[in-house]
């Protein structure tokens, strides 16, 4: 299984391996109430974001891929974070697709551009692991993005803050929807 390059570029974005040097920007993004509208666990404070970023760094070290810090190529400004990480979902490995962008970056297609790059990499390099998007059931922008990537609604999951919608990519070895669970709730291990 392939590793992800430390930096990838799309038409308008630089997708760079997250480091602890990104903490000030990521704390700023995650502390914005607007970016937490659909976050069931509430606004992330500096301590929580620091723990999460250290987890991102460790995930990269352990697995050779992970969440990126997303920069606008034209300006070099940090506008968000996102990508894929491994997680267990119903006891099986999956690739959790996540993103969070500054409100000033919303409405420009950046999330879809980043998500397409992550999904293309995952489908090519880790085809046996389905891509999942886990989100609040009322997070219409995230659900639209998941559907545009070809993911389909699957099981509900509960990460300890109430039920969340799960969209899954059944491509690759999952093309027959093997493991589809219908309308039940699954337990998901926290992503690392």
C-alpha positions in Angstrom: 0.0 0.0 0.0 1.3 3.4 -1.0 2.4 6.3 1.0 1.2 9.8 0.3 3.7 12.5 -0.8 4.4 15.1 1.8 2.9 17.7 -0.6 0.4 17.5 -3.4 -1.0 20.2 -5.6 -4.4 20.6 -7.2 -5.5 23.4 -9.6 -5.9 25.9 -6.7 -4.6 24.2 -3.6 -1.4 23.1 -1.9 -2.1 20.0 0.2 0.8 19.7 2.7 1.5 17.1 5.4 0.3 18.6 8.7 3.1 19.5 11.2 3.0 21.0 14.7 4.1 24.3 13.0 0.6 24.5 11.6 -0.9 24.7 15.1 -1.6 28.5 15.2 -3.5 28.5 12.0 -5.4 25.3 12.8 -6.3 26.5 16.3 -7.6 29.7 14.7 -9.8 27.8 12.2 -11.1 25.3 14.8 -11.9 27.9 17.4 -14.2 29.8 15.0 -17.8 29.0 16.0 -18.9 29.0 12.3 -16.6 26.1 11.6 -18.2 24.1 14.4 -21.8 24.5 13.4 -22.2 20.8 12.9 -19.6 19.6 15.4 -21.5 17.6 18.1 -18.6 17.8 20.6 -18.6 21.6 20.5 -15.9 24.1 19.7 -12.4 22.8 19.9 -10.2 24.8 22.2 -6.4 25.2 21.8 -5.6 22.2 24.0 -7.9 19.9 22.1 -6.7 21.1 18.7 -3.1 20.6 19.9 -3.9 17.0 20.8 -5.6 16.4 17.5 -2.7 17.8 15.5 -0.2 15.7 17.4 -2.5 12.7 16.5 -2.3 13.8 12.8 1.5 13.9 12.9 1.6 10.5 14.6 -0.8 9.1 12.0 1.5 10.3 9.2 4.5 8.7 10.9 2.7 5.4 11.5 0.8 5.0 8.2 2.5 7.2 5.6 -0.5 9.3 4.9 -3.0 11.5 6.8 -4.7 14.9 7.1 -3.2 17.8 5.2 -2.9 21.4 6.0 -4.7 23.1 3.0 -3.2 26.2 1.5 -4.5 28.5 -1.2 -1.9 28.2 -3.9 -2.4 31.8 -5.2 -1.7 33.3 -1.8 0.0 30.7 0.3 -2.5 31.3 3.1 -3.7 28.4 5.3 -7.4 28.0 4.6 -8.1 24.6 6.2 -7.3 21.0 7.0 -8.5 17.8 5.6 -7.8 14.5 3.9 -8.1 10.8 4.9 -7.0 8.8 8.0 -7.5 5.2 9.0 -10.2 4.4 11.5 -12.1 1.3 12.5 -15.8 1.3 11.6 -17.8 -1.6 12.9 -14.5 -3.4 13.5 -13.3 -3.0 9.9 -10.6 -0.6 8.6 -11.9 2.4 6.7 -10.5 5.8 5.5 -12.2 8.7 7.2 -12.5 11.7 4.9 -12.6 14.9 6.9 -12.3 18.6 6.2 -12.6 22.0 8.0 -12.1 25.3 6.2 -12.1 28.9 7.2 -15.4 30.6 6.5 -13.6 33.0 4.1 -12.8 29.9 2.0 -16.4 28.6 1.8 -18.4 28.6 -1.4 -15.3 28.4 -3.6 -15.2 24.6 -4.2 -12.1 24.2 -2.2 -13.5 21.4 0.0 -14.6 19.4 -3.1 -11.2 20.0 -4.7 -9.3 18.7 -1.7 -11.7 15.8 -1.2 -11.4 14.7 -4.8 -7.6 14.6 -4.4 -7.9 12.6 -1.2 -10.4 10.2 -2.7 -8.4 9.7 -5.9 -5.3 8.9 -3.8 -7.3 6.5 -1.5 -9.0 4.7 -4.4 -5.6 4.2 -6.1 -3.3 3.4 -3.2 -5.7 1.8 -0.6 -8.6 0.3 -2.7 -9.4 -2.4 -0.1 -10.4 0.2 2.5 -13.7 2.1 1.9 -13.8 5.9 2.1 -16.3 7.1 4.7 -17.7 10.5 5.5 -19.2 10.7 9.0 -21.1 13.8 9.7 -24.1 15.3 11.5 -27.3 14.3 9.7 -28.2 17.9 9.1 -24.8 18.9 7.6 -26.1 19.3 4.1 -22.8 20.7 2.6 -20.9 17.6 3.8 -23.6 15.2 2.6 -23.7 16.9 -0.8 -19.9 16.6 -1.0 -20.0 12.9 -0.1 -22.6 12.2 -2.8 -20.6 14.2 -5.4 -17.7 11.9 -4.6 -19.8 8.8 -5.3 -20.4 7.8 -1.6 -23.7 6.4 -0.6 -25.6 6.6 2.7 -24.8 3.7 4.9 -25.2 3.1 8.6 -25.6 5.6 11.4 -22.7 5.7 13.8 -22.5 7.1 17.4 -19.1 8.5 18.5 -20.5 9.4 21.9 -22.4 12.6 21.0 -25.5 11.2 19.3 -26.1 9.5 16.0 -24.2 10.7 12.9 -24.8 9.9 9.3 -22.2 7.8 7.5 -21.6 7.8 3.8 -19.4 5.1 2.3 -17.6 4.4 -0.9 -18.3 0.8 -2.1 -15.7 1.0 -4.9 -12.8 -1.5 -5.2 -13.4 -4.7 -3.2 -16.6 -3.2 -1.8 -18.4 -2.8 -5.1 -21.0 -5.4 -4.1 -21.8 -3.5 -1.0 -20.3 -6.3 1.1 -20.7 -5.4 4.7 -23.7 -3.0 4.0 -25.5 -2.8 7.3 -28.9 -1.3 6.3 -30.6 1.0 8.9 -28.7 0.2 12.1 -26.2 2.0 14.2 -22.6 0.9 14.4 -19.9 1.7 16.8 -17.0 3.6 15.4 -13.6 3.8 16.9 -12.1 7.3 17.2 -9.9 8.2 14.2 -6.2 8.5 14.7 
